[in-house]
Amino acid sequence: MPKLTDAALRAVVKNPPKNRRDLADGTVAGLMVRVGPGSATWSLKLRVVGEGGISKRGHKKKGKEQRVSLGEYPALSIERARALANTFLDQANGGVSPAAALERAATADGLTVRALSEKFLDDYVRMKELRALGKYETALRVHVVPQIGDVLADALSREQVRGVIKKTMIRVPRGNGSRDRPRGGKEAARTVLGVLRKMISWGIDEDQLRRKDNPVSGMEKNLPKKKRGDRVLSLEEARVAWRAAGALGYPFGPTYRLILLTGCRPGEWARCQWPFVDLKQTLLVLPASAYKSDHVHVVPLVPRAVRILEEVLSHHRGCDGEYLFSGTQGRRPLAGWSNAQARMMRAICAESGQRVAVPWTPHDLRRTVATRIAETLGVGGEQLIKRVLGHSDGTVTAIYNRYGYVKEMRGVLEQWAGELLADEPVEGRSGVGSFDGAGVSTGGLSDRASRLNS
């Protein structure tokens, strides 16, 4: 049986037959569109398990064939008609009459996935002031609602969720429009799955839904295993990256360099605002509202980092907002890492003379800083590295001791900066020490780690 296509259906609707005619979908069993003069109506033939009684062996028998009307074409597209048909077939196979389910939903104000998503965004994500609002909105409005927005949330099936995830995993490249963005992929599918699971659970907890099961639960096992980053740049690679960043210019050039000097996450510098920077105290103070672990994180700024920030303040401070690094005069945070990383790889090839650079991500620079410091600290330095990276510590002491160990952190970061910039002229390093003895010695570094653990 040939698969019904949108082009073929439009052609039939444009020149309809004189007598009504049923066109089978060819994809979903029992789904068809009845075309006649002036109309095209979707319908589904099905039989409900259990309505035919019980067999001698105790099995539920299917009842008589029913025909359920789904909606008019083209208001109800082929994709949406197939999704709705699959929902009703799942209900019928589970012993639930779709006609009865529709009647209950109409009388009980059943929510569609579209309506539930809007309630979820307003009454949970925005009310809780989650920083991941953009992630939730993108997952729901780009991937979920266009596919299953008209499906009743109480009738959402596991197979429909699987269809959403399969389609989301297909990577769609950037379009030609100025606002077009690449979308989809494995990580997008993982995010969609998490957001959809959270939304259904919230709907159940808030009595927005009558169902008690979550069709999304446990579906993560069907996705490819998430790869943990393990790329650490060698010291020479880090130096090449530093020099290459100088060729990028504002805003990404100084951002890459500050990641190397502080070990901060790329997103922390991308969203950093001028009130977070204290150049007199040479500190970066990230408030809990802007930090991943929901606690204040204080980062000492080595002299070279201060010089970079002073230059940015002098030449690139936006007149329309407070973001340090921005392509919109400070109104919005830095965006466009994919293009910036491609430029960075080309700059590295030009700097090193290699035809192809071994790839790495901006976050790998943070891992590199931690690894190089750990190599010098040795055993016992884990707590100090944890402080530098700002990893969560929920103890009462940690909550009140927000500025704790800044001196020790400054020491290890200055030594790392000295090692990173060792091949630059002394005046270019602006006084930062090195791991080999200039500034703070390796012995002093070990002493700091010992005091931290004591």
N, C-alpha and C positions, 0 to 999 in steps of 0.2 A: 504494500500500500504506500503510495508516494506521500512524502511529508508535506503538509500544507505550509505554504510560505506567504509572507505578507504581500509580496508582489502579485502572486497568483490570486490571492483573496481580493485585493483591491481591483484587479481586472474583472473578476466575476461580479463584484458589487457595482462596478461602473456600467457593466452591461448585464444586468440580472436576467435570469430565465423567466419566462412568462409564468411558469408554475413553480411553487416552492420546491427547493431541492436541498437535501442534506449533503454537506461535504465533510467527510471524515478528516480529522486532524492528522492521523497517520503517525503521531508521536505518543499521545496519551490515549489509552484504550477507552472507548466510549465517548470521547470528546468529539463534538461536531458543531458545525455552524450551519444553520438553516437560512438559505438565501432565497429571497423572493423580491418581487417588485417593491422597492422602497424600504427594505429592511434586511438586516443580517443579524441573526440572534444565535448566541452560543448556548449549547445545552450539553448535558452529560447523562449518559445512560449508565446505571449502576444497580447493584443488588447488595442489600445490607446483610451482613453475616448475623445469624441468629433469628432473623425474622421468619425463616422457614422452619423453625422448630429445631428439635434435636434428633439426630440419627440414632439408629439402633446401637451404634458403637459409642454414642455419647458426644458426637461432634455436632457443632452448631451448623445448621444448614442456611444457605443464603435464601433470602426471600424473593419476592417477585421483582422483576425489573422495573426501576423507576426512572423517570426522566426529570432532571433538575435543570431549570433555566439559570444561566449564569449572568447574562447581560448582553448588551448590544455591541456589535462591532461597528466602527472602530473605537468607540469609547472604551471598550474592554479589548485591549490588544491581544495578539496571539500569545505573547509571553505571559501576561497576567491571567489569561483564560486557562493556560496550561497549569500555572501555579495553583489557581483556585480549584481546578479539576483534580489535581493531585491531592490537595487538602481534603476534598470530599471523598475521594477514593480511600484515603487513609482512614477517614472517619467510618466509612462503610465497612471496611475490613476489620475495624475495631468494634463493630457492632453498634455504631451510632448512626442514626439516620441524619444525613445532611439537612434535609428539609426541617426536621425537628430542631436541629442545632441552630439553623438560621432563625427559626421562630423564637427559640429561647433567647438568642442574642438580641433580636429586635425588641423583645419585651424587657430584657435585663440591661439594655444599653451596653452591649458588648463592644469592646474597643478593638479597632484594627491596629495592626502593628504601627501604622503611621501615627494614629492618635496616641497610642501608648508611648511612642518615642518622644512626642512633643511634651507629654506630661512628665516623662522621665527627665528630659533636659531641663524643664522649668522647675519642677518640684524636688529634684534631687541634685543634678549636676550644678545648676546655677545657684540654687539655694545654699548648697554646701560650699560654694565658691571654689570648686575644684579647678586647679591649674590646668588640668587635662581637658577643659571644655572643648577646645578645638579638636582634640582627638575623638571625643565622643560624637561631636557634631559631624565630623567627616565620615566616621564609620557608619553612622545611621543614615545620613542624608545622601551620601555618595554610593554606598554599597547595599544597605539594608532596605531602605524605603523604596527605591526604584524597583526592586525585585519582588518584595513581599509586603509592600506598604498596605495593600488592600486586603490582605489576609487577616482574618480574625485572630487576635493574639491567643485567645483561648483554644483555637483550633490549629495553631501552628504546629507542624509536624517536624520530626527529626529529619525526614527526607528533604523537606523544604529548606531547612537550615543547611543541610549538606549541599544543596544546590547553590545557595548563596555563597558558601565558602569556596566551592569549586570555581565559581565565576570570579570571585574576588582574587583568587590565587593567580589569575591570568594577568600578567603585567601589561598595562596599557601605556605606551610611550607618550611623551609630551606632545600635545597638539600644536597647531599653528597659531592659535589665539594667544594674546598677551597674558591672559589669565589661566590658560590651560596648564595643567600640572600632570606629571606622570602619576599613575595610580595603580593600585593592585599589587600583587606579589605575595610571597609567603608571609612576610611580617604583617602586611595589611590584613591578610586572612586571620592571622593570630589575634590581631587587635579587634577585628570585627567579632570574632568568636567570643572574646572576653567581654566586650561591650554588650553584645546581645544576651549573653548569659546573665550579666549583672542586671540588665533591664528587666528581663523576665522574672528574676528573683525579687527585684524591687516591686514589680507589679503584684506578685503573689503576697509579699509581706505587707503591702499597703492596701490589700483587698481590692485592687484594681482589676484583678483577674479571678475567675472562679476555679481555674485549674490549680492543682497542687503539685504537679510535676513540672520540671524544667526540661524541655526537649533539647536544650543545648548542653546539659551537664555531661561531662566526660568525653566531649567530642575532640578535646585537644589531642587525644592519643592518635587521631587520624591525620594530624598534621606532621610534616617533617620535623625531626628533632631540632630544636633551636641550637644553632652553633654558637658556642661561647668564643668571644674574641681572645686570641692568644698571641697576636702579633706584637712584638716588642722590637723597636728600632735599635740597632746598634748605635754606639756613641757616634760613629762617623756618619751613619744615616741621619741621626738627629741633627748633627751639625750641618749636613747638606740641606735638610728640611728648613733649618733656621735661615740659611743663606737664601734659599729659594723663596721663602716667605717674604724676604725683603724686596723681591721683584714683583710681588703681587700688588703692592700698594694698599691704600685704605679702601674698604674696611677689613678685608680678610687677612692681609699681610700682618698687621699688628695683632690681630686676633690669634692667628696661628702661633705667633711668637709668645704671646702672653700665656697660652696653654702650656707651651714648653717651659716657661719660667715659673708657673704656679701649680701645675698639675690639676687645674680646674677642668671641669667638664666643658666641652665646646658650647653647649647650650647656656651655661652659666655666664660666659663672656658674651654670647650672642644676645642675651636678655639683660645684660648688666646695665644699670642706670647710674648716672653721675652721683646721686646721693649715696650710693653704696661705696664710693671711693673716698678714702681719707688720705690725701697726699701728704698732709703734715705729719700724720702718724705712720705713714707708709703702710696702710692696711686696706684690704678689701673686705668689707663686712656685708655678707649676703644675708638678708633677713630671712626668717623662717618662711614667709609668704612667697619668697622667690627661690627657695632651696628645695631640692628633691626630697630630702629626709625630714622636712618640716622642722628644722631647728636652725638657729643662727650659726653660720660658719664664718670664721675669721681667717683670712689668708694674709700672711705677711708679704709685702711687695719688695722684692730685691731692687737695688738701685736701677738696674737696666729696665725693669718693669715700670718703675716710676718715670723714667725718661720717656718711655713709649707713651704712657698715659698723658704726660705733660705735652708731648707733641700733638697727640690727638686732641687734647683740650684746646691747644693753641690754634690748630689749623682745621679741625674737622668737627668741632662741636656743633650739633644740629640746632637750628633756630626754632624748630617746631616741636621739640620733644626732648626727653631726658635720656634716651638710649645712647650709650657710648658709640656702639658700632651699628650703623643703620644706613640703608640706601634711601631713606625717606626723611632726611633731615631730623632724625631722632624720633619721629612719630611712632615708628614700629621697630621691633627688634630685627636683628640681622637674619636674613633668609637667603637661600640659594647655595647651600653647602655643596650640592652635587656639582654644579658648574664650577664652584670655587676649587673643589678637590681635583677636577679635571685640569684646571689651570695649574694647580699646585704640582701635579704629576708631570706636566709639560715643563714647568720651571725646574723641577728636580732633574729631569733629563738634560736640560740645557746646562744646569750647574755642574752635574757630574760627568757629562759627556756620554752617558749611556743612551742607547736607543730606546730601551724599555726600563721603567722603574718598577721595582717590586712594590705592589700596591699595599697601601695601608689606609686606615680611616682616621679622621680627626680624633676620635676617642682613643686610638692607639697611642697618641702622643701622651695622654694622661697615664696610660698603663706603662709607657716607657719611663716617665718621670718616677713613678712609684718603684719600678724595677731597678732603675739605676741607683736610687737612694737606698733601696733594700740591699743591694750588693755591697754598699759601703758600710751600712749599719751592721749587717750580719745578724746573727741570732740575738733576739732581745729587742730588735728595733720595730717590731710589729705595731706597737701602740703608737709610736711616733709617726709611722707611715699612715696609720689610721687617722691620726689628727690632721696630717697634711691633706689627705684625700677627703676629709670631712665625712667619713662614714658614720652612720648613726650610732650613737651611744645613749641609751635611754636611762642611764643611772641618774639619780638626783644630783650627784656631784657634777656630772657632765652638764646638766641643764643649767646650773648656776655658774659653772666655771667656763663661761663662753670664751673668755680670752686666755684660757689656760694654755701654757706651753707655747705661747707665741714666740718667745725668745728661742726655744729649741727648734721650732719650725722654721724660723727665719734663718737659723744657722745652717740647717740641712739644705734649704732652698738656695742660699747664697753659695754654698759649696757646689751644688749641682749646676748653678748658673756659671760658676767659674770653670767647671769642667766642660760645659757646653760651649762656652765662648773662649776656650783656651787658645784657639788658633786665630783669634782676633787681636788687633793691636791693644796694648794695655789701656790706652786712653779710650778705646771703644768699649772696654768692659766696664768702665766707670767704677773701678774699685772693687768689684766682686771678687771673692776669693776662689780657690780651686780645691779640688779634692786632694791635691798633692801637697798641700801645706799652706798655700797663700790664703789668708783670711783665717778660717777656723780649721784646725787640724783634724785628721781622722780620729785621733785619740780623743779629742774633745767631743767629737760627734758620738763616739761610743759612750762617753761619760754621760751625755745628755740622755741617750736611750736608757742607760742604767737608772738614772734618776727618775725617768718617766715611769719605769716599771716598779720602782721601789715604793 
